[in-house]
Amino acid sequence: MNTGQFVLGAAASLALLSGTAGAEDLTVWTLNYSSNAQVNALKASEAEFEATHPGVNLEIVMRGTDEHKTALRVAAGSDTGPDIYFMWAGLGLGGEYVKAGLSRDLTEYYEKYGWDDRVSVPSLAFVESFGAGKHGMPYRFTGEAIYYNKTLFEQAGITAEPTTYDELVAAAEKLKEAGIAPITFGGTVNWHVMRLMDVLLETKCGPDTHDVLMEMRADWSTTPCATEAFTELDMWARNYILSPFMGIDQKQSASLFFLGRAAMMLEGDWHVNPINENADIANFGLFPFPTGADRLYGFAEYLYISSKTDKADLAAEYLDMFTTTAFQDQIKGAFGALSVNKEVKLGDDALDLHKEWITIFDAADGTFVNGDQAFPLDVTTEYFRIINEVASGNMDPQAAADAMQQFIGNRA
């Protein structure tokens, strides 16, 4: 199949939504990846599956993040949609579709193919979390950390990677004094600036209090560290984020980072390939956001089989093929440093930044997930709104903590 099959045009949209796909068509909805390595990995899965399943037409439909979410919400309320869909695995994302009944229980396939023994333990964390049975097949498990431009750090006189939060702020101040934007985010997509708030909560509250806040078992308005985290978010927005960040999205933000317009970016291990494809990768380094705790900021992503498909067995065969040792070895490094198949490891020829990610993964003592995965969808939406208000200078930190608690209290 050619690259055009990865773009959903108006005619393709109409065909999918009207259910006119052929009897042997299998449709996968996923994200519109910017990295050639990721797109090529998906193309390879298409070619592999069609080669081993004569007469089957596998169509992989790629959309932007928000467009993908919108399309799935439409599918959840209709009788049509994909056979397989991508979604993040947390409560507020994949869990919402499990609770809405869009996800098929995959217990029989876990047993048939032995997926529990194949897939890494961390990536299986959400399989049984949000509904009866097992939902979703791990697609990748990823971490998020700070990438930085070595040349810009050197120009600002920064001689070592920050290992504490105070050192990170001091580095940001040095960059600012040198006329260099310390860090870049895209504010139009909500979830990008959220990453900064998430790690600030971990930094100011510590793991235990951070967890109970995200579980909505602590009062945001009377937990001092919640206000402190919003205070730090306000400080970063006013002083250190490349402006005007509320008018650009994540992709535009990444482009500015590649061009050296900002020194740092908070991204996942998937970002290694885009850096390699758009800049001189030797000029970039990596370090965990220094929260003061040893947990890694990261999450799992799953491929779910739709409860509405009449091709569940065929869909399960695709998930099985995609996660085999042979295929994961073929595409290793495309979606990040780790494979969900625990037998597959990066080779000696892996990119240095991928090797650094393996060191970060190995050193981590547990994980904490992004806010939009930890919260239910309605709370996530309010969390986004409040973060945007603080980052835009329209809401003071205590009012932000109060607003979070008021929303959570009103839904109880």
VOSE-999787 format. One record per residue (C-alpha): residue number from 1; residue in one letter; x, y, z. Coordinates in steps of 0.02 Angstrom, whole numbers, plus 50000, padded with zeros to 5 digits. Layout:
<atoms>
<NUM 'A' <X Y Z>>
...
</atoms>
This chain:
<atoms>
<1 'M' <50000 50000 50000>>
<2 'N' <50059 50177 49967>>
<3 'T' <50079 50323 50086>>
<4 'G' <49912 50395 50034>>
<5 'Q' <49823 50256 50127>>
<6 'F' <49884 50333 50288>>
<7 'V' <49786 50494 50259>>
<8 'L' <49600 50486 50293>>
<9 'G' <49515 50592 50161>>
<10 'A' <49331 50637 50148>>
<11 'A' <49289 50486 50041>>
<12 'A' <49379 50366 50158>>
<13 'S' <49292 50445 50308>>
<14 'L' <49122 50420 50226>>
<15 'A' <49161 50240 50183>>
<16 'L' <49218 50198 50359>>
<17 'L' <49073 50283 50445>>
<18 'S' <48946 50205 50329>>
<19 'G' <49016 50031 50356>>
<20 'T' <49051 49996 50172>>
<21 'A' <49224 49921 50197>>
<22 'G' <49252 49751 50114>>
<23 'A' <49224 49589 50207>>
<24 'E' <49410 49556 50221>>
<25 'D' <49460 49734 50263>>
<26 'L' <49538 49762 50434>>
<27 'T' <49548 49942 50492>>
<28 'V' <49665 50013 50624>>
<29 'W' <49646 50192 50688>>
<30 'T' <49803 50268 50762>>
<31 'L' <49902 50430 50774>>
<32 'N' <49978 50533 50636>>
<33 'Y' <50161 50508 50680>>
<34 'S' <50285 50639 50625>>
<35 'S' <50435 50522 50631>>
<36 'N' <50476 50426 50473>>
<37 'A' <50536 50281 50581>>
<38 'Q' <50365 50264 50661>>
<39 'V' <50269 50279 50497>>
<40 'N' <50384 50151 50417>>
<41 'A' <50358 50031 50563>>
<42 'L' <50171 50039 50536>>
<43 'K' <50193 50013 50349>>
<44 'A' <50301 49862 50388>>
<45 'S' <50164 49791 50499>>
<46 'E' <50040 49816 50357>>
<47 'A' <50153 49727 50232>>
<48 'E' <50191 49585 50352>>
<49 'F' <50010 49554 50396>>
<50 'E' <49947 49560 50218>>
<51 'A' <50087 49443 50162>>
<52 'T' <50036 49313 50291>>
<53 'H' <49848 49340 50266>>
<54 'P' <49813 49331 50078>>
<55 'G' <49653 49421 50031>>
<56 'V' <49655 49535 50184>>
<57 'N' <49669 49722 50158>>
<58 'L' <49742 49807 50313>>
<59 'E' <49707 49993 50317>>
<60 'I' <49798 50098 50446>>
<61 'V' <49712 50267 50468>>
<62 'M' <49819 50402 50549>>
<63 'R' <49755 50564 50627>>
<64 'G' <49818 50701 50741>>
<65 'T' <49796 50673 50927>>
<66 'D' <49640 50778 50953>>
<67 'E' <49562 50723 50788>>
<68 'H' <49590 50541 50837>>
<69 'K' <49504 50567 51005>>
<70 'T' <49357 50653 50919>>
<71 'A' <49338 50514 50791>>
<72 'L' <49336 50382 50929>>
<73 'R' <49204 50476 51028>>
<74 'V' <49096 50476 50871>>
<75 'A' <49129 50290 50846>>
<76 'A' <49084 50253 51028>>
<77 'G' <48910 50325 50998>>
<78 'S' <48879 50239 50832>>
<79 'D' <48876 50065 50757>>
<80 'T' <49028 50095 50647>>
<81 'G' <49212 50129 50670>>
<82 'P' <49379 50038 50669>>
<83 'D' <49415 49856 50706>>
<84 'I' <49567 49907 50809>>
<85 'Y' <49603 50075 50887>>
<86 'F' <49751 50154 50975>>
<87 'M' <49729 50240 51142>>
<88 'W' <49831 50284 51294>>
<89 'A' <49800 50159 51432>>
<90 'G' <49752 50267 51581>>
<91 'L' <49586 50298 51667>>
<92 'G' <49545 50460 51575>>
<93 'L' <49588 50395 51401>>
<94 'G' <49584 50209 51363>>
<95 'G' <49485 50178 51522>>
<96 'E' <49346 50293 51463>>
<97 'Y' <49319 50188 51307>>
<98 'V' <49324 50028 51409>>
<99 'K' <49189 50097 51523>>
<100 'A' <49090 50158 51371>>
<101 'G' <49087 49981 51302>>
<102 'L' <49194 50014 51148>>
<103 'S' <49331 49891 51198>>
<104 'R' <49316 49703 51178>>
<105 'D' <49372 49587 51319>>
<106 'L' <49531 49502 51257>>
<107 'T' <49548 49369 51392>>
<108 'E' <49527 49225 51268>>
<109 'Y' <49665 49295 51158>>
<110 'Y' <49784 49323 51303>>
<111 'E' <49761 49140 51344>>
<112 'K' <49769 49080 51163>>
<113 'Y' <49929 49173 51117>>
<114 'G' <50015 49180 51286>>
<115 'W' <50026 49369 51286>>
<116 'D' <50048 49380 51474>>
<117 'D' <50213 49288 51456>>
<118 'R' <50268 49388 51303>>
<119 'V' <50236 49567 51356>>
<120 'S' <50336 49666 51485>>
<121 'V' <50258 49679 51658>>
<122 'P' <50254 49872 51668>>
<123 'S' <50160 49886 51504>>
<124 'L' <50024 49767 51566>>
<125 'A' <49979 49878 51713>>
<126 'F' <49813 49941 51642>>
<127 'V' <49750 49783 51554>>
<128 'E' <49635 49734 51697>>
<129 'S' <49608 49905 51777>>
<130 'F' <49448 49978 51704>>
<131 'G' <49326 49840 51661>>
<132 'A' <49288 49655 51678>>
<133 'G' <49415 49547 51587>>
<134 'K' <49569 49606 51494>>
<135 'H' <49564 49757 51381>>
<136 'G' <49694 49815 51258>>
<137 'M' <49861 49747 51199>>
<138 'P' <50016 49848 51247>>
<139 'Y' <50081 49944 51098>>
<140 'R' <50224 50031 51184>>
<141 'F' <50283 50084 51357>>
<142 'T' <50368 50252 51363>>
<143 'G' <50451 50378 51477>>
<144 'E' <50464 50568 51473>>
<145 'A' <50615 50674 51518>>
<146 'I' <50707 50833 51472>>
<147 'Y' <50800 50843 51306>>
<148 'Y' <50923 50986 51293>>
<149 'N' <51030 51073 51163>>
<150 'K' <51213 51053 51214>>
<151 'T' <51270 51206 51115>>
<152 'L' <51142 51319 51198>>
<153 'F' <51188 51252 51370>>
<154 'E' <51371 51288 51334>>
<155 'Q' <51331 51464 51273>>
<156 'A' <51242 51497 51438>>
<157 'G' <51387 51429 51540>>
<158 'I' <51296 51274 51601>>
<159 'T' <51429 51140 51625>>
<160 'A' <51328 50996 51697>>
<161 'E' <51154 50922 51681>>
<162 'P' <51040 50978 51823>>
<163 'T' <51014 50844 51954>>
<164 'T' <50900 50943 52072>>
<165 'Y' <50752 51055 52041>>
<166 'D' <50847 51206 52107>>
<167 'E' <50987 51169 51984>>
<168 'L' <50859 51159 51843>>
<169 'V' <50787 51328 51887>>
<170 'A' <50963 51400 51900>>
<171 'A' <51002 51331 51727>>
<172 'A' <50842 51408 51659>>
<173 'E' <50893 51575 51732>>
<174 'K' <51066 51564 51653>>
<175 'L' <50988 51527 51485>>
<176 'K' <50870 51674 51502>>
<177 'E' <51014 51791 51549>>
<178 'A' <51106 51731 51393>>
<179 'G' <50956 51778 51285>>
<180 'I' <50905 51597 51256>>
<181 'A' <50728 51533 51287>>
<182 'P' <50750 51396 51417>>
<183 'I' <50609 51278 51367>>
<184 'T' <50469 51262 51239>>
<185 'F' <50290 51199 51249>>
<186 'G' <50139 51208 51134>>
<187 'G' <49989 51276 51226>>
<188 'T' <49850 51249 51100>>
<189 'V' <49839 51061 51129>>
<190 'N' <49814 51069 51319>>
<191 'W' <49911 50909 51359>>
<192 'H' <50081 50980 51317>>
<193 'V' <50091 51112 51454>>
<194 'M' <50007 50985 51568>>
<195 'R' <50169 50886 51567>>
<196 'L' <50256 51028 51658>>
<197 'M' <50119 51036 51788>>
<198 'D' <50127 50848 51815>>
<199 'V' <50313 50847 51852>>
<200 'L' <50297 51002 51962>>
<201 'L' <50167 50911 52067>>
<202 'E' <50287 50765 52087>>
<203 'T' <50425 50887 52134>>
<204 'K' <50328 50990 52261>>
<205 'C' <50217 50854 52335>>
<206 'G' <50322 50698 52327>>
<207 'P' <50256 50532 52262>>
<208 'D' <50133 50490 52402>>
<209 'T' <50042 50657 52407>>
<210 'H' <50048 50673 52218>>
<211 'D' <49963 50505 52201>>
<212 'V' <49821 50544 52321>>
<213 'L' <49791 50711 52235>>
<214 'M' <49776 50625 52066>>
<215 'E' <49665 50491 52144>>
<216 'M' <49555 50634 52210>>
<217 'R' <49573 50572 52389>>
<218 'A' <49657 50732 52451>>
<219 'D' <49589 50909 52454>>
<220 'W' <49680 51013 52323>>
<221 'S' <49629 51176 52405>>
<222 'T' <49704 51134 52575>>
<223 'T' <49855 51033 52519>>
<224 'P' <49993 51165 52516>>
<225 'C' <50102 51079 52388>>
<226 'A' <49963 51086 52258>>
<227 'T' <49964 51276 52268>>
<228 'E' <50155 51274 52268>>
<229 'A' <50154 51173 52107>>
<230 'F' <50035 51296 52024>>
<231 'T' <50149 51436 52086>>
<232 'E' <50297 51355 52000>>
<233 'L' <50196 51332 51840>>
<234 'D' <50157 51519 51843>>
<235 'M' <50341 51558 51869>>
<236 'W' <50397 51449 51722>>
<237 'A' <50263 51523 51609>>
<238 'R' <50310 51702 51650>>
<239 'N' <50499 51680 51644>>
<240 'Y' <50560 51528 51552>>
<241 'I' <50441 51458 51420>>
<242 'L' <50470 51516 51241>>
<243 'S' <50328 51638 51203>>
<244 'P' <50197 51655 51140>>
<245 'F' <50174 51470 51181>>
<246 'M' <49985 51475 51202>>
<247 'G' <49968 51508 51015>>
<248 'I' <50067 51358 50950>>
<249 'D' <50045 51170 50959>>
<250 'Q' <50165 51031 51006>>
<251 'K' <50228 51003 50829>>
<252 'Q' <50268 51188 50806>>
<253 'S' <50352 51186 50975>>
<254 'A' <50459 51037 50922>>
<255 'S' <50509 51125 50762>>
<256 'L' <50570 51275 50861>>
<257 'F' <50670 51157 50973>>
<258 'F' <50752 51073 50824>>
<259 'L' <50799 51245 50757>>
<260 'G' <50883 51296 50920>>
<261 'R' <50753 51426 50970>>
<262 'A' <50739 51348 51144>>
<263 'A' <50862 51247 51247>>
<264 'M' <50749 51114 51323>>
<265 'M' <50594 51012 51287>>
<266 'L' <50497 50890 51398>>
<267 'E' <50462 50742 51284>>
<268 'G' <50459 50553 51279>>
<269 'D' <50583 50424 51220>>
<270 'W' <50487 50425 51055>>
<271 'H' <50564 50597 51024>>
<272 'V' <50736 50524 50986>>
<273 'N' <50690 50482 50806>>
<274 'P' <50614 50653 50766>>
<275 'I' <50771 50736 50833>>
<276 'N' <50878 50620 50727>>
<277 'E' <50773 50659 50572>>
<278 'N' <50767 50848 50597>>
<279 'A' <50930 50902 50679>>
<280 'D' <51107 50848 50723>>
<281 'I' <51069 50721 50858>>
<282 'A' <51247 50730 50926>>
<283 'N' <51204 50905 50987>>
<284 'F' <51067 50845 51105>>
<285 'G' <51072 50771 51279>>
<286 'L' <50946 50700 51399>>
<287 'F' <50909 50696 51586>>
<288 'P' <50759 50651 51694>>
<289 'F' <50659 50799 51760>>
<290 'P' <50738 50818 51934>>
<291 'T' <50585 50795 52044>>
<292 'G' <50685 50738 52195>>
<293 'A' <50605 50566 52184>>
<294 'D' <50659 50414 52084>>
<295 'R' <50497 50382 51991>>
<296 'L' <50495 50396 51803>>
<297 'Y' <50363 50503 51717>>
<298 'G' <50286 50392 51585>>
<299 'F' <50140 50288 51523>>
<300 'A' <50081 50140 51420>>
<301 'E' <49990 50145 51253>>
<302 'Y' <49876 50006 51195>>
<303 'L' <49792 49940 51039>>
<304 'Y' <49612 49894 51080>>
<305 'I' <49496 49782 50981>>
<306 'S' <49328 49867 50957>>
<307 'S' <49177 49783 51035>>
<308 'K' <49084 49824 50874>>
<309 'T' <49195 49730 50753>>
<310 'D' <49141 49564 50679>>
<311 'K' <49325 49524 50643>>
<312 'A' <49389 49503 50821>>
<313 'D' <49487 49345 50780>>
<314 'L' <49573 49428 50632>>
<315 'A' <49607 49584 50736>>
<316 'A' <49686 49476 50872>>
<317 'E' <49797 49396 50741>>
<318 'Y' <49862 49569 50696>>
<319 'L' <49898 49611 50878>>
<320 'D' <49985 49445 50897>>
<321 'M' <50092 49474 50743>>
<322 'F' <50134 49652 50795>>
<323 'T' <50202 49598 50965>>
<324 'T' <50298 49442 50912>>
<325 'T' <50484 49437 50948>>
<326 'A' <50522 49429 50762>>
<327 'F' <50421 49583 50714>>
<328 'Q' <50467 49686 50868>>
<329 'D' <50650 49648 50833>>
<330 'Q' <50623 49711 50655>>
<331 'I' <50553 49880 50713>>
<332 'K' <50648 49903 50877>>
<333 'G' <50688 50083 50915>>
<334 'A' <50551 50150 50801>>
<335 'F' <50428 50193 50940>>
<336 'G' <50553 50220 51080>>
<337 'A' <50692 50138 51178>>
<338 'L' <50589 49993 51246>>
<339 'S' <50493 49857 51157>>
<340 'V' <50334 49790 51239>>
<341 'N' <50404 49617 51199>>
<342 'K' <50519 49581 51346>>
<343 'E' <50636 49474 51239>>
<344 'V' <50680 49616 51120>>
<345 'K' <50825 49731 51164>>
<346 'L' <50912 49872 51072>>
<347 'G' <51069 49823 50979>>
<348 'D' <51244 49894 50994>>
<349 'D' <51206 50004 50843>>
<350 'A' <51064 50095 50934>>
<351 'L' <51068 50284 50943>>
<352 'D' <51158 50354 51095>>
<353 'L' <51002 50442 51157>>
<354 'H' <50908 50277 51151>>
<355 'K' <51046 50199 51255>>
<356 'E' <51031 50343 51380>>
<357 'W' <50845 50305 51392>>
<358 'I' <50882 50125 51439>>
<359 'T' <50991 50190 51582>>
<360 'I' <50848 50302 51639>>
<361 'F' <50722 50160 51632>>
<362 'D' <50839 50046 51728>>
<363 'A' <50868 50175 51865>>
<364 'A' <50683 50215 51891>>
<365 'D' <50595 50160 52050>>
<366 'G' <50415 50153 51990>>
<367 'T' <50320 50272 51877>>
<368 'F' <50188 50409 51882>>
<369 'V' <50074 50440 51735>>
<370 'N' <50018 50596 51643>>
<371 'G' <49871 50687 51720>>
<372 'D' <49757 50652 51573>>
<373 'Q' <49784 50467 51604>>
<374 'A' <49765 50476 51792>>
<375 'F' <49602 50575 51794>>
<376 'P' <49430 50533 51725>>
<377 'L' <49394 50628 51565>>
<378 'D' <49286 50765 51643>>
<379 'V' <49418 50803 51775>>
<380 'T' <49554 50803 51643>>
<381 'T' <49457 50935 51546>>
<382 'E' <49448 51046 51701>>
<383 'Y' <49632 51012 51740>>
<384 'F' <49676 51073 51565>>
<385 'R' <49570 51229 51586>>
<386 'I' <49648 51275 51752>>
<387 'I' <49825 51244 51691>>
<388 'N' <49794 51354 51540>>
<389 'E' <49722 51492 51650>>
<390 'V' <49873 51489 51765>>
<391 'A' <49998 51480 51621>>
<392 'S' <49910 51627 51536>>
<393 'G' <49919 51732 51695>>
<394 'N' <49729 51735 51717>>
<395 'M' <49717 51634 51878>>
<396 'D' <49823 51641 52035>>
<397 'P' <49892 51478 52108>>
<398 'Q' <49778 51466 52260>>
<399 'A' <49625 51500 52153>>
<400 'A' <49684 51361 52038>>
<401 'A' <49695 51237 52182>>
<402 'D' <49525 51293 52244>>
<403 'A' <49448 51272 52071>>
<404 'M' <49517 51095 52055>>
<405 'Q' <49443 51046 52222>>
<406 'Q' <49276 51130 52187>>
<407 'F' <49258 51033 52025>>
<408 'I' <49306 50869 52105>>
<409 'G' <49190 50901 52252>>
<410 'N' <49042 50944 52141>>
<411 'R' <49056 50781 52043>>
<412 'A' <49060 50670 52199>>
</atoms>
